[in-house]
Amino acid sequence: MAYLFTSESVSEGHPDKIADQISDALIDNFLAFDPNSKVACETLVTTGQVILAGEVKSKTYLDVQEIAREVIRKIGYNKSEYMFDANSCGILSAIHEQSSDINQGVDKINPEDQGAGDQGMMFGYATNETEDYMPLALDLSHKLLQELAVIRRENTEITYLRPDAKSQVTLEYDNDNKPVRIDAIVISTQHDDFDEESKMLAKIKSDLVGILIPRIITNNPQYAHLFNDKIEYHINPTGKFVIGGPHGDTGLTGRKIIVDTYGGKGAHGGGAFSGKDPSKVDRSAAYATRHIAKNLVAAGVADEILVQVSYAIGVAKPMGIYVNTYGTSKLSITDGQIAKKVEELFDMRPYFIEQRLKLRNPIYSETAAYGHMGRTPRTVTKEFTNPYGDTKTVTVELFTWEKLDFVEQVKTAFGI
């Protein structure tokens, strides 16, 4: 039976995403100067105020206030009329040392015995309905806001945009679970004040449908067939959206975990990613299960795969690995047997996840907006400076969990 499915995304200027980006910037700076840092950092943003809290065990010292200001500045909150300005907002740090009770379960004499930083279950998901093996509705939702941010920074075709925005895409699927058309698009974008609200709404809708959507189609020709003249557009459906960002809504680290992952497809274990170093399996094992699911789908094991792993705090070996192919498996074995082979192919102990995916590097700022999954792996050089004037230049691989580097091993293991 045909059905509709919806996913949403939020921009880098959304309050929750500001918080995520600050938390991950702190992670990167700690790891740049001390790769063995243990960090769990939460951020709260509200009108003119940033509050940092969390636990850290590290050999380095950072100017956390300046790091936070630089993130806010880069996002685009640099005007006093936004009521949240990088140069003038207050920043309070309540970061303290990590609990020794927790640390004793993680740090071990033999690094390979490193225990999980917490209990819990993590999920990875992949589907072949897009080139990046991501759910289509979420992929489109992200792309709408990424392009909107490009237009905002260009400040030529549309000159009134402010950083805060949300998107939502509803797709129609056919009886074979294949997406056939976009049914509805919702975009709410913060903007400068207008003299007349009715003209403002008409102008914003005209610009987004007439400028943003054609750019999305041009830049993503693989999705052009999904756009049609029956799409229902809801552009700033509540009307005026001048008050936004942290002045319009308090933001917290870890409140956009579905946007960060699969847009409601697959499953989620409940743990947030941003602000956590890779000893926290909420983050590292979620990346590892995505890596597994993507390589399995790319190898032809199934059209759609969900992988779950679970841990006990302080214990290295996972409690179990679960695989669900949703009836799309191309193999003559059960999902349980697939899970057994996955366990043999991928060492899911925390230390080996960190090593395999190179997670003890400053690679996390780039993950904190527009999704942690489905991104393009690439190598970049980054520079960090501490309060003593020391500069650290590092070359790192981003989004290693998106690499299709296990496809041949998977094919060999499954006889594909």
C-alpha positions in Angstrom: 0.0 0.0 0.0 1.3 3.5 -0.9 2.2 5.7 2.0 3.7 9.0 3.1 6.9 9.4 5.2 8.4 12.6 6.6 11.8 13.7 8.0 13.0 17.1 9.2 16.3 18.9 9.6 17.4 22.1 11.3 20.0 24.7 10.3 23.4 25.4 11.9 21.7 28.5 13.4 19.0 26.6 15.3 19.5 26.9 19.0 20.0 23.2 19.7 22.5 23.0 16.8 24.5 26.0 18.2 24.8 24.1 21.4 25.9 20.9 19.6 28.5 22.9 17.6 30.0 24.5 20.7 30.2 21.2 22.5 31.9 19.5 19.6 34.3 22.4 19.1 35.4 21.9 22.7 35.9 18.1 22.0 38.1 18.9 18.9 40.3 21.4 20.9 40.8 18.9 23.7 41.7 16.1 21.4 44.0 18.3 19.3 46.3 18.9 22.3 45.6 15.7 24.2 44.2 12.8 22.1 43.5 10.8 25.3 41.2 13.4 26.7 37.9 12.2 28.2 35.2 14.8 27.7 31.4 14.9 28.2 30.4 18.6 27.6 26.9 20.0 27.5 26.0 23.5 26.3 22.9 25.7 26.9 22.2 28.8 24.9 19.5 31.4 25.5 19.1 35.2 25.1 22.6 36.7 25.4 23.9 33.7 27.4 25.9 30.5 27.0 26.4 28.0 29.8 29.0 25.2 29.5 28.8 22.2 31.9 30.3 18.8 31.9 33.2 16.5 32.9 36.7 16.5 31.5 39.9 14.6 32.1 42.7 16.1 30.0 46.3 17.3 30.2 45.5 20.5 28.3 43.9 23.8 29.3 41.6 25.7 26.9 40.0 29.1 26.7 36.5 27.6 26.4 34.9 31.1 26.2 36.9 32.1 23.1 36.2 28.7 21.4 32.4 29.2 22.0 32.5 32.7 20.7 34.3 31.6 17.5 31.7 29.0 16.8 28.9 31.5 17.3 30.7 34.0 15.1 31.2 31.4 12.3 27.5 30.5 12.4 26.5 34.1 11.8 25.3 35.5 15.1 27.3 38.7 14.9 24.7 41.5 15.2 23.2 42.9 18.3 19.7 42.9 16.9 19.8 39.1 17.0 19.8 39.4 20.8 22.6 36.7 20.7 25.9 38.0 19.5 29.3 36.3 19.5 31.1 39.3 20.8 28.8 40.3 23.6 27.0 37.2 24.9 27.9 36.1 28.4 29.6 32.7 28.7 29.6 30.7 32.0 31.8 27.6 32.3 30.8 25.0 34.9 33.1 22.3 33.5 34.8 20.1 36.1 36.9 16.9 36.3 35.6 13.6 35.2 34.4 11.2 38.0 37.1 8.7 38.9 34.3 6.1 39.5 33.5 6.3 35.8 37.1 6.6 34.6 38.2 3.3 36.3 35.8 1.4 34.1 37.1 2.9 30.9 40.9 3.2 31.3 42.6 -0.1 31.6 46.3 -1.2 31.8 45.8 -3.0 28.5 44.3 -0.4 26.1 42.5 -3.2 24.2 40.5 -3.9 27.4 39.1 -0.4 27.4 35.5 -0.6 28.8 32.5 1.1 27.3 31.9 4.5 28.8 28.3 3.7 29.5 25.7 1.1 29.1 23.1 1.3 26.3 22.2 0.2 22.8 23.2 1.9 19.6 21.8 1.6 16.1 23.2 2.0 12.6 21.1 2.1 9.5 21.5 2.1 5.7 19.3 2.0 2.7 20.0 2.0 -1.0 17.3 4.5 -1.9 20.0 7.2 -2.2 23.6 7.3 -3.4 24.9 8.0 0.1 22.8 5.1 1.5 20.6 7.5 3.6 16.9 7.8 3.9 15.7 10.2 1.1 13.4 12.4 3.1 16.2 13.3 5.5 18.8 13.7 2.8 16.5 16.3 1.0 15.7 18.0 4.3 19.5 18.5 5.0 20.2 19.6 1.5 17.5 22.3 1.6 19.1 23.9 4.6 22.6 23.5 3.5 21.8 25.4 0.3 19.8 28.0 2.2 22.9 28.6 4.3 25.0 29.1 1.2 22.4 31.6 -0.1 22.5 33.4 3.2 26.2 33.8 3.2 26.3 34.9 -0.5 23.8 37.6 0.5 23.1 38.5 -3.1 19.9 36.7 -4.4 18.2 36.7 -0.9 19.5 39.4 1.4 17.2 39.2 4.5 18.0 35.7 5.8 19.1 35.1 9.4 20.8 31.9 10.7 17.9 30.0 12.3 15.9 27.7 10.1 14.0 24.3 9.9 13.0 22.1 7.0 10.7 19.1 6.5 10.1 16.9 3.5 7.2 14.5 3.0 7.6 11.8 0.4 5.1 9.5 -1.3 6.2 5.9 -1.5 4.7 3.3 -3.9 3.6 -0.3 -3.0 7.2 -1.5 -3.5 8.5 0.9 -0.9 10.1 3.1 -3.6 9.9 6.9 -3.3 8.0 8.3 -6.3 7.4 12.0 -5.6 7.7 14.8 -3.0 4.3 15.5 -1.5 5.1 18.5 0.8 8.0 20.7 1.8 8.0 22.9 4.9 10.6 25.6 5.5 10.7 28.1 8.3 13.5 30.6 8.1 14.4 33.5 10.3 14.6 36.8 8.5 15.1 40.5 8.9 12.1 42.7 9.8 9.8 43.8 7.0 7.5 46.9 7.0 4.4 44.8 5.9 3.8 41.2 7.0 1.7 40.2 4.0 4.3 41.4 1.5 7.0 39.8 3.6 5.3 36.3 3.5 4.7 36.6 -0.3 8.4 37.7 -0.9 9.9 34.9 1.2 7.7 32.2 -0.4 8.4 33.5 -3.9 12.2 33.5 -3.2 12.4 30.1 -1.6 10.3 28.4 -4.2 11.8 30.4 -7.1 15.4 30.5 -6.0 16.2 27.8 -3.4 14.2 24.9 -5.0 15.7 25.3 -8.6 19.2 25.4 -7.0 18.4 22.1 -5.2 17.3 20.5 -8.4 20.3 21.8 -10.4 22.8 20.6 -7.7 21.0 17.3 -7.2 19.9 16.1 -10.6 19.3 12.6 -9.2 16.3 14.0 -7.3 14.9 16.1 -10.1 12.2 13.6 -11.0 10.7 13.8 -7.5 9.9 17.5 -7.8 6.5 18.2 -9.3 3.8 21.0 -9.6 1.6 19.3 -7.0 4.1 19.8 -4.1 2.4 21.6 -1.2 4.8 24.3 0.1 4.5 25.6 3.6 6.9 28.5 3.9 7.1 30.3 7.3 3.5 29.0 7.9 3.2 30.8 11.3 4.0 34.1 9.6 6.7 36.5 10.9 9.9 34.9 12.1 12.2 37.7 13.1 12.8 36.6 16.7 14.8 33.4 16.4 18.0 31.6 17.5 18.7 31.5 21.2 16.6 34.6 21.8 13.5 32.8 20.4 14.1 29.4 21.9 16.6 27.9 24.4 19.0 25.5 22.9 20.6 22.4 24.4 23.2 19.9 23.3 21.8 16.5 22.2 18.2 17.5 21.5 18.3 16.8 17.8 19.3 13.1 17.8 16.9 12.1 15.0 18.1 14.9 12.8 21.6 13.8 13.5 20.9 10.2 12.4 18.2 8.8 10.1 15.2 11.1 10.3 13.0 8.6 12.0 14.0 5.6 9.8 15.7 2.6 11.4 16.0 3.1 15.1 17.8 5.2 17.7 19.2 4.0 21.1 18.5 7.4 22.7 22.1 8.7 23.3 23.2 12.0 21.9 26.6 12.3 20.1 27.8 15.9 20.4 30.0 16.8 23.3 31.2 13.2 23.9 34.7 11.9 23.2 34.9 8.5 21.5 35.2 6.4 24.7 31.4 7.2 25.0 29.9 4.3 22.9 26.8 6.5 22.4 28.9 8.1 19.8 31.6 5.7 18.7 29.4 2.6 18.4 26.6 4.5 16.6 29.3 5.5 14.0 30.5 1.9 13.9 27.1 0.4 13.4 26.4 2.9 10.6 29.8 1.8 9.0 28.7 -1.8 9.2 25.2 -1.2 7.8 26.4 1.0 4.9 29.1 -1.5 3.9 26.6 -4.4 4.1 24.1 -2.6 1.8 26.8 -1.5 -0.6 28.0 -5.1 -0.8 24.6 -6.3 -1.8 23.6 -8.2 1.4 20.2 -6.4 1.5 18.5 -3.2 0.2 17.9 -1.9 3.8 19.7 -2.9 7.0 19.5 -2.0 10.7 22.4 -3.0 13.0 22.1 -2.8 16.8 25.0 -3.2 19.4 24.7 -3.0 23.2 27.1 -2.6 26.0 27.6 -2.7 29.8 29.5 0.2 31.4 33.2 -0.7 31.9 32.9 -3.9 29.8 34.7 -4.1 26.5 32.9 -7.0 24.8 29.4 -6.0 23.5 26.3 -7.7 25.0 25.1 -8.6 21.6 24.8 -7.6 17.9 21.4 -7.7 16.1 20.7 -7.3 12.4 17.4 -6.6 10.7 17.2 -6.6 6.9 13.4 -5.9 6.8 12.8 -8.8 4.4 15.2 -7.3 1.8 18.1 -9.8 2.3 19.6 -11.2 -0.9 21.1 -14.1 1.0 19.8 -17.6 1.8 20.7 -17.2 5.5 18.8 -15.7 8.4 19.3 -12.2 9.8 20.7 -13.9 13.0 23.3 -15.7 10.9 24.2 -12.4 9.2 24.7 -10.9 12.7 27.1 -13.7 13.6 29.2 -13.0 10.5 29.1 -9.3 11.3 30.5 -10.1 14.8 33.4 -12.0 13.1 34.1 -9.2 10.6 33.9 -6.1 12.8 35.6 -6.0 16.3 33.1 -3.9 18.3 35.2 -3.5 21.4 35.5 0.3 22.1 39.3 0.4 21.6 39.1 -1.3 18.2 36.2 1.0 17.1 38.4 4.0 17.9 41.3 2.6 16.0 39.4 1.4 13.0 37.5 4.7 12.5 40.4 6.9 13.7 38.1 8.6 16.3 40.8 10.0 18.7 41.3 12.9 16.3 39.7 16.4 16.2 37.0 15.5 13.7 33.8 16.3 15.4 33.0 20.0 14.6 32.0 19.1 11.1 29.5 16.5 12.4 27.5 18.9 14.6 25.2 20.3 11.9 23.3 18.7 8.9 23.7 15.1 10.2 26.5 12.8 11.4 25.6 10.2 8.8 25.5 10.3 5.0 28.3 12.8 4.8 31.3 12.7 2.4 34.6 11.3 3.8 37.5 13.7 3.2 40.9 14.7 4.5 41.4 18.2 5.9 44.1 20.1 7.7 43.0 21.9 10.8 44.8 24.4 13.1 44.2 24.9 16.9 45.7 27.4 19.3 45.6 27.2 23.1 45.7 30.0 25.6 49.5 29.8 25.9 49.9 30.6 22.2 50.8 27.0 21.2 49.6 26.0 17.7 48.7 22.5 16.7 48.3 21.7 13.0 46.8 18.3 12.3 45.7 16.5 9.1 42.6 14.3 9.8 40.1 12.1 8.0 36.5 13.3 8.4 33.5 10.9 8.4 35.6 7.7 8.3 32.4 5.7 9.2 31.0 6.6 5.8 33.9 4.9 3.9 33.0 1.8 1.8 36.3 0.2 2.8 34.8 -3.2 4.0 32.7 -4.0 0.9 35.1 -6.6 -0.5 35.6 -8.2 2.9 31.8 -8.4 3.3 31.4 -9.9 -0.2 34.0 -12.5 0.5 32.5 -13.4 3.9 29.0 -13.8 2.5 30.1 -15.3 -0.8 28.6 -12.5 -2.9 
